[in-house]
Amino acid sequence: MKLLILGASGRTGQELVKQALEAGHDVIVYVRNADSLRHHKHLKIIQAPLTDQKKLASAISLAEAILVTLGNPQADKNVSLFEWVIPMLISLMEDKGVKRLIIMSALGVGNTYRNAPIHYKLAAKTFLRGAFKDHLLGESRLWRTELDWTTIHPGILTDKDKTTTPFVVLANSGYQMPVNSSTNRSDVAQVMLNILNDKNTYAKELIVSSNTKIKL
């Protein structure tokens, strides 16, 4: 599949690019800085800012699915990113006829607030308030579209190797995540790729954990 990855220069994004290429996908990355990316025959690098809508539209037109692992570098500040990026993506994707969109979010954002353990809820109300509000302002725009979107909500991110079977649960299940919930970046990438063609995940918020052993 032809994949466009936004946020490919970050740690989760780099892992996503690596796994996508290993799985045989044709990968397009849209980045401001490509220094962390290595050449690969199935990798196309487009270097430009997110604000360049003409170049971003051109990149979207080449893809069958868009995967987003962007992170707000000022998570503790009221700095918008997703609030304007997601509406822009929606508009450009609708214009180009691309429907599949998978976005990495966080446990505690949106409806996953009800699934989050108490210290996640505290973070969402205090030092991560700005970042979580920004996520929600953007992601809530997806709810009214006809895109085949999925948001991925990991716990605290770690750099451990991917697990065989990461724990995945729907936000609307009501499942209460354990206090020690954490998620390997490699598992976030693994799940994003695994659900590319899974219609059961369309218009859903998925919680992903690497250290939750309980199965529903």
Beta strands, then each sheet from edge to edge (+ up, - down):
strand 1: 2-6
strand 2: 26-31
strand 3: 43-47
strand 4: 65-68
strand 5: 100-104
strand 6: 148-154
strand 7: 156-158
strand 8: 167-170
strand 9: 182-184
strand 10: 204-209
sheet 1: 3+ 2+ 1+ 4+ 5+ 6+ 10+ 8-
sheet 2: 7+ 9+
end
